[in-house]
Every structure is written in C-alpha cells, then in structure tokens.
Amino acid sequence: MGATSAHADTASEGLPLWELGVFAGAVSTPAYPASVERSGLGLVLPVLVYRGEIFRAERGSVGARLVHTEDTEFDIGFAASLPASSNDIAARKGMPDLGTLVEFGPRLKTVLARPDSQSQVRLELPLRSVIEVQGGLRTQGFAAEPELIWETRAPGSAWRFSTSASLIFGDVRLNRYFYGVPADLATAQRPTYDAQSGLIASRFSVSASRALGPDLRVFGFVRAENYAGNANSSSPLHLRSTGTSAGIGLNWTLRRSEARAY
C-alpha cells in the first residue's frame, strides 16, 4: 500500500557491513487508493545500511532477521505512504487530512525459483501495522500484501531489474480510514458510508537501478494499480478504478566499512 518501499538485493553477503550515505528522490502517487487527486513529494534523507547477522537495516527491512537460510528469510519490513490535505481533495472537503502512513511488521520471504545465477523468483508475505504520523502517532489498522517478485541483473550490465505483482488487503479500521464517511461528515454529495475489511487494490510494479560508480546508484519505479475489486467500491470516496505511481531517486554512499556482511 505504501508509496515508497524497496526490495532487498538478491544477496548481500560480501557487501560492506555498514554504509552511510544520502538519498535524494521524488515520488508521485494517488492521494489515496481510488482517489482522483494525486500527492507528490521530493525529499533528501540520510541513509544508514547495516547488514549484521541478526540485526538488519537495508532496502525496506529493518530489525531482527529471525530466520535466514539460502531460500527463506523472516524479518521486519516497512513501507510508507504520502500525506494528503483534504482541502486538496474535492470528495474529502471538510474531512480530516490524511497523514503520512508508516507500515511496519513481520515479513516472510521465500525463493521459489532461480532461473539463472543472476535471477530469482521470490514470494513475500508481509503483515503490517499501519501508523499515521500527523500531530502524533495513531494506529490505523493492519495491511497485508502478498507479493510475487522477479529480480534479475542484465548479463554484462550494471542494471538490475525487478517486476512484481501483489494484492493489498486492509482490515476494517484501515478501510474506514480511506473510505468511511461518518454521519457528522456526510453531505448531499457524500452520503454516510460504513467501510468493511477486504481488498484495497491489485498492483503491478516495474523497477530498475544502475550503479553509476562505486558510490552512486540511480533507480526508478513505475506502478499500476487496479481498484475495480475494492471491497469498498460503493463508497462515495471510491472515485476511480485504476491509478499509477512513479518515482526516481539517487543514492550516494559517503562511507562504508571494511568489514563484510554476513
């Protein structure tokens, strides 16, 4: 569900134990799933990568790597969604703003196939608690996103490519956050609606990254979403059946350790 998330490289053994750098990027997404309006953000952030035997902080996962074999890993994953002001969303005028959503929780990753030495097909099964960051922290339910991922490196090239397909599900609280309309906020054009748990979207993503040198990597992604099967498609806040997201970024490593990762 997050606007920004990342997949770990196919292998991190032999890479530096830690890296310190800077990330700069921009992303554009729907203001919320099935919204007509969009949200965009450009940002510059410090980046710390740590590839310990148990504790990890690397490309979309952070925390304890509790299980790690050649084909299976169990860790803590995260994603994030952009905030949106209801004043900029016609269907939500007068409703509370949508804050930054941070998703955090356990994730099982298992390799299903290795077509060649540079490729793998992987299944990821995350279950995430969704926390809204806006004038404090508030829980907004849970999300699950089973995802099938194919990753490869082009032969003789510095390019890495990834494609994935996933389904996003939300519990009652999360779907109410996006699609519910309480009686005190209902209008003639926006009738009361009580959201239910279920499917939010199906998603297909394509991403690519390339090393421009030992310290510089550029990457980008394009994502298409389908909301036709949304469990709350009858909500007055459900306004379209498809959506797209895109982002581009640059990662500059400033320092790295001599010690190697596990």
FENHU-V747279 format. One line per field, one symbol per residue. phi: phi as a letter, one per 40 degrees, with the letter a starting at -180 (. if undefined). psi: psi as a letter, one per 40 degrees, with the letter a starting at -180 (. if undefined). A space follows every 10 residues. Layout:
BEGIN
phi = ???
psi = ???
END
This chain:
BEGIN
phi = .ccbaabccc abdgcdcabb abbbaaabad dadgcccbbb ababbcbbbb bccbcbaafg bahcccbabc bbababbaaa bccaccccbd cbdgcccccc bbbaicabbb ccabdacbba bbbbbcbbcb bcbaghbbcb hbbbacbbbb babcdgbccb babababbbb cdccccccbc bcdcbcbccb cdabcbcicc abbbbbbaaa ccicbbbbaa abbbbbbccd cbccccccba bbabbaaaab bbccaacccc cc
psi = didhiiiiid ieheiidiih ahhhiiihii diheidiiii hhihiihhhh fiddhighge iiahgdhhad ehhhahiiii iiihhddehd eeheiiihih hhhhaihhhh hdigdaeeii hihhgihhhh hhhhfahhhf aiiighhhhh iihhheieii ihiihihhii adddddddei hideeiideg ihhhiiiahd iiihihiiih headehhiii ihhhihedeh efeeieehei eiiiiiiiih hhhdiiidii i.
END
